[in-house]
Structures are given as C-alpha cells and as structure tokens.
C-alpha cells in the first residue's frame, strides 16, 4: 500500500532542486535518484524516514493537474495490510506540515481516483495576529 500527497510547485524548478529543501523540511534522508519509464521524465528520487520509503517525482495525474510534484510513502515490507493503513495518517500529517510551510498540497480521499474527492491544504495569514492558519477544503 502507498499513501500519497500532491504538491503545487513552480514549473521552472527541477525535481532535484525541489527535493533538497523538501526532504530537509520532512527529515527525510536522501537515498538516490533513480530512472524508470513509469515516472514523468523517467526520473524519481528516493528517500527514507521512519522505516518508510519516500519517493518524489513529477506528477501527471489527471485528477491533480494543478500539482507539479507527487510524494509517496511506502511502509516496510514486514507490515501487514492492516498495519499499512496508518500511511494515510502519515500523508495527512505531511500535507498539513507542508501547507504550513507555504506549499499548497492535496491528497485523494478515496480508493480509485476517478471522481473521488480530494482534500486541499493551504495556509493563510491569521486575521487575529501574527502567523498563519491551516485551511483545508474538499473538492
């Protein structure tokens, strides 16, 4: 099972340049850049955190066309399917953390994507003082 977060980004920034501050923000250890025809531009970046495999690639999902990057989390192979369900919580937390850092994020809320709802995460300036507040919406 894989859990995923889509991240809105600047088209001028390449994957490697985006990965470094992103992985640093999330305390993900960079492992390597890999090539595969299953990914946009045949490239994705692999990292590790908390025993999970973290992959970052350019996104090409028809349900998330406004999002440039695709971040996925895979649990260690020794976990059962039931235990792997906790990855949705990881994706939820990561989407929120990145939104508070200023990156608009989104994640699917259902099984197969076609027509399934998604949650969008953004930050807004607080109206009652300094700082930011997290906003979520469903589309």
N, C-alpha and C positions, 0 to 999 in steps of 0.2 A: 504494500500500500504506500502511496505517495500523497503528501499534502502539498499544496501549492499556494503561492502568493504572486500576484502580478504587480509590477511596479511601473508607474508612469515615469518616463525619462526623456531626456533631451536626445534628439536624433543625431546630434553632432558628436555625442560621446560614444566611444567604442566600448565594447564589452569589458576588456581588461581594465581600462581606466575607471569604469564604474564599479567593478568588483572590489578593488582595493579598499576604498572607504566603506563600502557596504559590508564587506567581511569584517573589517575592523570594528564597525559600529555594533555588529552582532557577535563579536568574539568568535568568529569562525576562522579556523586555521586553513589557510590556502594549501591545497594539495598539488593540483596540477591543472594545466589546460589540456583538454582532450579534443579529438576530432571524431565526428560521427555524422553520417549523412542524415540522421534523424533530427538534427538540430539546424536552425537557421544559420547560414554561413558555415555549416559543418563544424561548428566550434561550441564548446561549453566549458565552464570552469567548475572544478570540483573542490569542495572544502569539507571539513569535518568539525562537528561541535556536539558535545554531549553524547558521543557514540553514534550520532546520525551522520549520514552522507547528505551534504548540501550541494545542490547543483544550481548554477546560474547560467542562463542562456538568453538570447534574444527571443522574444515572444512572437508567435504567429497564429495565435488562437483566434478563431472567428468570433468568439463571444467576448473577447477582451482586446479589440482592435486599437483602443486608445492607450494601451500599455505596452511599453517597449521591452521590458525585461520579465523573465519567468524564473522564479526562485522555487525550487522544490526541496522537500525534506523526505528522506527515506530512513526508516528505522533499521536497527541492526537485524541481521537475518535470524538471530536466535529468538526473536519475539513472535508470539502467536498473533493471528489476525486480530483478536480482541484487544491485545495489548497495543497493537499498532494503531488503533483508533485514537490514541492520545495525540497523534500527529496533528489532528485538526486543532487541538488546543495550542500546539506549537505555532501553527500557521496563524491562528488568531492573534496570539501574542506578538509575533514578528510583524504582522500587518499593522498592529497598533503602535509598536515601537517605531517602526519606520515612518509612519504618518506623523508622529510627534517630532521626528527628526526633519520633517518637511517634505517627505516623499509621499505622493498620493499612491495608495495601494488598493488592491481589490482582491477578493478571493471568491471562488464558487461556493455556493451553499448547498449543493445537492450532488447527486450522482452524475450520470451522463449530462454533459453541459447544455446541449441544445435546448434553449428556453428556460433553463434552470435559473433561479435568482442568484444574484451576486451581492456581496456586501462591499461597499466602498468606504475607505477610511481617509480622512483629510484632517488637517489641523487648521484652526482658526485662531486669530488673536483674541484673547479674552476681552470681554466688554467691561468686566468689573475690576480690571487691574492688569499688571504686567503678566506676561507669559502667554501660553497657548492652551487651547482646549481641544480635545479629540472629538471629531464629528464622524458618525457613521450613518450610512443610508443604504437602503436596499434598492436594487434596480432589477 
